[in-house]
Amino acid sequence: MGLLKKLLAGLVIAAVIVVLVLGYFGFVPVVSDIMRANAPRDLGVTPTTSALSSINSKLGVTYSTLPASATGAASLSESGSQQISVELTSEEVTALINDHASKWKYYPIEEVQVKINPDNTVELSGVLRVDRWSGYADAIGLEEGTRSQIRPYLGYVQTNPAVYLKGTISLGGYPQIDLQNTQIGKFDLPVDQANAYAGVLEYFAYDVSHLYQVQISQMYASGGRLVVTGTIPTQVAFAPPVEQQTPVRQTEFWAPSTENAVQAFSLVTLVYVVGNFLRAQLSTVGEKLGGLLPSGVQMWIENYIGSKGEITIQAGLGSAFKLTKIELIAYAIALTTLTVAFAYSSAATLSEMLVAIPVILGTSILIEFLKNYLLNVFSRSKGAWTEYRIWFPGFLMFAVSAFVFKTPFSSPSKTAKNACPEADNICGLMAVSSVVLVLLFGAGFYYVSTQGISDIGNIGLGMCLLAAFFDSFPIPPLNGKDIWDWNKKASILLLVATFAANLYWLMLM
C-alpha cells in the first residue's frame, strides 16, 4: 500500500514538474505568465517620445485611426509614396515599433527593444503575439506560400512567448539573416537549428518589405545605426487594438469531425447494445444448461457474464475518504489513458500532442479524479460502499474510439458497487450527480475558453460533453441505466440535454 501511494504521488509530482518546466520555458498558458517566463529580455533601450518624434520626422509619415471594428485588410490603410534614405538609432526603431504595436490591433510583436551594436549585429527582444498572427497575415495580404512556411512553427507555442534574437541582417534584394542567438521563452535554440529556421524569417522579411506602398531596396546595420533606403507611404491608418475596446472574443473550440464523432457514437452504442443482448442470451443458456454442464464450465460462464456487466465488490471497512490499493492503480491507469487519448485526438502533430499533455493531464485530474472521488465519498458516507475500478470493455471501446475515430467516447473506468440502499436511492442519486457534475465542469471550461484561456477550456469542454453524453445512455450496465431505474423522466431529460449539447458542440462551435 505504501509503495502504491508513493507511486501515485510520484506520478503527480512528475506531472507538476513537467508543467512547471514547460511553464518556465514559456509553453504553458497561465503558468508561464505567473512565472514571468514570457517577460522580454531588457536590452537597455527605452522608447522615448523624443525618439518617436525624431523617427517620424525622418520618415515623414502621417498616422490616423480607423474604426476599431475594422478587421483583416480593412484594419490597415496605406496611401501616397515617397523615397527615403535614412539612418535610424536603436531608440528610434524601438520607439516606432512600440508605437505601431499600440496603434494597430494586429501588430505581431509588442514590448519591443531593438539594439544596433557597433559590430553591426542587431538584437531584438519582445513578446510575440501568436494570437494576432492570423489577423496580421490577412491584413497585410500575406501569400499562402509564406503562411505555410511559418504556420508549422507556431504550433510549437501555446502562448504569446517572449523572443530574443541576435544576429546580422542585410537586405539588398533578398534578405540575408544570420542568427547568433535565438531564445523563445527561456528556451535557447542551438545556433545551427536557429539558422535552419532563418530561411523562414528571410522569406517573411522579403514579403513584408515588398507590400503595398512599402518597397525596401536596402537595409543594413552600420556603425550602431540602421541604414534604410526605399519607398514608403506618406499616410498610414490603423484600427486600434481590441484590448483598448470592449473585448469581443472569437473562440475556436476543439471538436472532432462530425463524421468521426457519428461513427464513434454509433460503434460504441452498437457494441454495448449487442453485448448486452448476447450477455442476456448467454445467461439464459447458462441457466437452462446449468445442470448439464461441468461445474468448471458453468463457473467460467458466470464469471464471463459478470466481467461484462456490473462490477461487484465486498463491502469495505475503511475510511470513506481513503483510496484503496486497487483504486490507486485504477486512477493511475485511467488518468494516463485519458491524457494520451485526448492529446492524440486533439493534436495534429506529435509536437502539438507533447505540448498538450501537461494541460490535458491536469484537466483529466480535475474531471475524472475529483468527480469520482467526491461521489464515492458521498456514497460511502451513506452506507453504499463504492470503489473506482478499471472496466475492460469500456477501456477497449474508449481506446478504439480515440485512436480510430479521434473521438474518445466510452469510459475506461466504472464505479463498482457493493449494495445500494433502496430507501435512500443512493445509486440513482450518484448516477444523476455524475452527469450533472460533469456538465457543471463543462460550463466552467466553456467560461474559461471565452476568457481567452482556450488551451485549457477547449479540451476540458470536449471531455465533459463526451463524458456526460456517455454517462446518460440508459443501457445496462452503463451509468445511465441507474438513472433510468431511478427516474425515467430525469433519464430522458439528461439524455436529450447531453445529446443536444454535443450536437451544438460538433456542428456549431
N, C-alpha and C positions, 0 to 999 in steps of 0.2 A: 504493500500500500504506500509506504513511504517513498519507494522508488518511482511509482507511477505519479505521485504528486510532484516529485522533483522533475519528472519528465514533462508533465503538463506545464509546470512553472517554467521549465527551460524553454519550451516552445513559445510561451507567451513572452518571456524575456527576449528570446531571439527575434520575435516579430517586432517588439518595441525597438530593439536595437536597429533592425533593418529600417524601420520607419524613421528613426532619429538620424541614421547615417544618410539615407536618401534625402531627408529634410535638410540636413546640414549642407548637402551638395546642391540644394535648390530644386529638387524634383518632386516634392510632396506639397500639395496645396495646404494652406493654413500653417502646417508645421514649419515649412520653410520661412514663412513670413514671421512667425513667432521667434524663430532662431535668427532672424535678420540675415538669412543666407542670401537673400536677394537684394541686399543693400549694395549699391555700386561702389567700386573702389574710388577712394579720394585721390585725385591726381594733383590737387592743389591749384586748380584753375577755377576761378569764380566768375560766373556770368553776371557782369555788372551792366547797369543802364547806360553808362558811358560807352562801354564796348559795343552794346547793341546799337546805340546811335551812330557810332563810328562805322560799323559794317553796313548799316542801312544807307549811310551817306555814300559809301564806296559803291554799293550795288545799285542804288537809285531805284529801288522797287517800292511801290506804294501798296499797302495792305488794306483790305476791307473784310467785312464779315458777311457770310452767307447765312440763311436761315438754319437754325440748329436741327431742323427736321430733315435737311438735305442728306441724302445717302449716296454711296457709290460715287460715280463720276460727277454727280451734281454737287458733291461736297467740296470740290476744288475747281477753281476757275483761274485761268491764266490768259493774259492778253498783252498785246504790244510786244516789241522786240528791241533789244539793244545789245551792243557789243560791250564786253568788259575785258579788262586785263588788270587784275588786282593782286595785291599781296595781303594776306589775312593773318592776324595773330591768333594764338591759341584762345585768348579771351574772346575775340570777336567770333570765331567759329563756334565756340561753346555757347555764347550768348544767342547767336542766330538759331542754332538747333533747338535750344530750350524755348526760345520764343515761338518757334513754329510748333513745337510739341504742345505748348499751352493754347495755341490758337486753332489747331486742326484736330478733329476727332479721330482721325485715322493715322496720325503720325506714329511710326512704328517703334520709336525709342524715346525715352524720357530720362530726366535726371542725368543729363549727359555732361561729361567733361572731355574735351579734346586737348591733347598736349602735343605740340610740334617741337621736337627736340633739335638741338644744334647738330646732331649727327644725321639729321634728315629722316629719322624714324618718327612715326606718328603713333600716339597712344589714344585709345578711346575707351571710356567706361560709361556705363549707363544701364538702364533697365529695358530689356527687350520686351515690347508689348506684343506677345504672341497672340493675345486675344483680338488685336486690331489687324492682324495680317490679312484676313480675307477682305475686309473693307478697304484696306490700303491698296491691295492688288487690284480691286475693282475700280477704285478711284483714279489710279494712275494708268489704267488700261493695260496692265501688265500681261504680256502674252502668255498663253498656256504653256509654251515651251519653258519659259522662265519659271513659272509657278511649279511645274512638275519637277524642276531641278531643285527647288527649295523645299517643297512640301514634305518630302520624306524626313528631313532633318527636324522639322517642327514636331514630328511625332515623338521625339525623344524627351520633350519637355512638357510637363503638365501645368506649369506655372508661367508667370512672367519673370524670367530669371535675370539676374544681373549678368552682364557680359563685360569682358575686358579683352581688348585686342591691342597688340603692339607689333609693328612691322613697318614695311615700306610700301608706298602706293604711288603709282605714276599712271597718268592717263595721257596718252598721245596717240589716239586711235583706239586700240583695245586696252582696257585696264590691265596693269600688272601689279599683283599683290603678293607680297612675301611676308608671311606671318612668322614672328619670332616667339610670341607668347599669346596663348589663347586660353581664356577661362570662361566657363559657363557656370553660374552659381559660384561654388567654391571648387569646382572640378577643373583641374588643369589638363588640357589636351596635349598629348605629345606633339612636338614640332612637326614631325613627319605626317602625323594624322591630321593636324590642323591644316597643313599646306595641301593635303589631299582634298580638303574641302574648299580651299582658296579659289578653285575654279568656279565654284558656285557663286562666291562673292563677286568674282570678276564678271561673271555672266550677268549678275544682278546689277552691278555698278554700271555696266555698259548700257543696259536698258534704261536705268534711271537717268543717266547723263544724256540721253537722246529722246526725251519725252516732251511732247507739246512744244512750247517755245524754248525749252532748255536744250542747248547743244554745246556741251563742254568739249572743246577741242584739245585742251591741255590742262593738266593738273599735276602738281608735284610739290614736295617739300624742299625748301632751300633756306638755309640759314635761320632756322627757327620760325619760318613763315610758310604759309600755304599759298603757292602761286596758282592762280586760276585764270584761264583765258577761254572765251567762248561767247555764246549768245544766250541771254536770259530774258524773261518777260519784264515788262515795266509795271504791270499791275497783277496782283495775286489776291484771291479771295478764298477764305477758309470757312467751312462750317465748324463751329466750336465743338470741343469735346463733349460727349454725352454727360460726363461727370459734372459739368457745370450746369446741366439742365435737370429736369425731373427725369430720373432714370426710367428708361423703357427697356426692359431686358428681353432679349431674344435668346431663349434657351433651347438648345438642341438636346433632346433626350435620347439616350441609347435605347434601342429596342431591336430584337431580332427581326429578320424579314418576315412579312406576313405569311408568305408561303412556308417558310421553315417552321414558324410557330404553329400554323394549322396542321402541318404534318406531325410535329411533335405531340400536340394535344391529341390528335386522332390516334396515333400509335399507342401512346400511354393509356388512353381511355380504353381502346380496344383490348390491349393486353390485360388490363385489370378486369374488364367485364368478362372476357373469355376465361381468364384464370379463375375468377370467382365461380363461373359456371362449371368448369372442369373440376374444381375443388369440391363443389356440391355433388357432382355426379360420382366422383371417386369416393366421397364419403358414403353415399348411398350404396354403392357397390360393396364397399368395405363392410357395411352393416349387414348386407344380405349374405355375404360370403364369409362373415366373421367366424362362423363355426366350422367352416370347411378349410380355412387357411391355417398354415402353421403359425404358432404364436409369434415367431420372429418376423414373418412377413406382415402379419396384422399390425404389429408394433411399428414396423417401418412405415406402413401406410398412414397410421395415425400420426406419427412424427412428421412425415412429409406434409400432410394436410395442415398440421399445426404450424409448421415453419412458414407456410404461405399465407396464413391468416393472422389472427391476433397473437401477440407475444404475451404469454402469461408468466408471472414471476411469483416467488414466495413473498409473503409479507415481510417487510423489513422492520428491524427493531431499533435502528439507529436514529440519529437526529434528522429532522425534516430538512435541515439546511445543509447536511453533509453529503457530498457526492460519493457514490460507491466506486469501487475499483473498476467495475465494468463501465460505469458512466464516464469516468475519466478517459478511458480508452476510446469510447464511442464519440465523445466530444472531439478528441484529437483527430480521429479519422474523418468525422463529418465536416469539421471546420476546414481541414485540408482539402477535402473533396469539393466543398462549396467554393473555396477560393480558387482552386485550379479550374473548375468548370466555368465559373463566371469570368475569370480572367481570359480564358481561351475564347469564350463566346463573345465577349465584348471587344476584343482586340483584333486588329487587322494584321499586325506583325508581331514577331517574337519580342522585339524591343518594347512595344506597347504593352504586351502581356506582362513582361517582367516589371515594368514601371507600375502597372496597375495592381499587382499582387498585394503590396502592403495596405493599400486603401481597401481592397476587397476583403482582406483578412479582417481588418478592423470592423468593416460593415457586417461580415458574417458573425463575428463575435457578438455584436450588438443585437442582431436579429435572431440568429439561431440559438446562441447560448443563453442570452438574457431572457428571451421569451420562454423557452422550455424550462429554464431553472426556476423562474418565478411561478410558472404553472405547476410544476412538480412540488415545490414547497407548499403552495396553496392546497393541492390535493392531499398531500401527506398530513398536513395540519388538520384536515377534515376527516381523516381516517381511511382514505383511499391511497394505498401505497403505490406509487408510480415511479418508473425509472426511465431514463433516456437510453435508448438502445439503437445500434445499427440494425437496419432491416434490409436483408439481402435483396428481395425482389424490388423494393423501392430504390436501393442503391444501384442496381443494374439498370433500371429504366431511366434513372437520373443521368447515369453516365452515357447511355445511348442517346438520349435526347440532347445532351450537351455537346457531345463530340461528333454526332452525326448531323444534327439539325441546328447546332449552336443556339439552342433554346433549352436551358436547364429546367426541365419540368419533371415532376415527381419529387420524391424526398428520399435521401439516403438514410434517414433515421425515423424512428417511431417511438411513441410513448408506450412502454409496456406497463400493464396494469395487473394488480392482484385481485382487486374487487372494487366495485363502485356501489356505495350505499345508495339504494334507490330513493330513499326518503329525502336525501339531500341533493339528488340529481347532479352529483359531482362530475360524472363523466360528460354529461351534456353541457354543463357549465364550462368545463375545461375545453371541450371541443369548440364551443362558440367563442370563448375567450381567445383561443389560439388564432382564429381568423380575425377577430376584432383587433387584437393587439398588433398583428402584422399590418392591418390596414392603417392603424394609427401611426405605426412606424413609417409606413409608406407616405402618409400625409406629411410627416416631419421631413422625410427625404425630399419630397416634392418642394416644400418650402425652402429647404437648403439649396436646391437646384436653382430656384428662381432668384435667390440672393447671390448667385454667381459662383457658388462652390459646386460646380457641376460634376467634377470628378467623383465626389463622394455621393452627392444627391442622386445622380442619374442611375448608377449601378444599384444603389440602395432601393430606389423606387422600383426598378425592374425585379429585384429579388423579392420584394414584398408583394408585388402584384402577382407574380407567378406562384409564390407560396400560398397566398390567400385563395387563389382560384383552385389550386390543387387540394387544399385542405377543406374546400367546400363540396367536393364531389361526394354524393351520398351513396358510394359504392363500398360494400364491405371488402376488406377491413380498414378502409380509409377513415380519416378523421371526420369527414362529412357524414358518414353513416351514424356516428354517435349524435351528431346534430339532428339528423332525420328522426332517429328514435326518440330524441328528447322533445323536439318541437318541429313538426313538418313545415309549418309556415315560416319559421325562422330559417330552416334549411333552404327552402325555395328562395327566400329573400336574399340570403347571403350568396347563393349560387348565381342568381341573376345579377346582383350587385358586383360581384367579383368578375363575372364574365363581361359585363358592360365596361368595367374599369380596364380590363385587359384589352378589350376591343378598341377602346379610345386610345390607350397607350400605343397599341400596334399600328392603328390606322391614321391617327390624327396628330400625335405628338412628334 
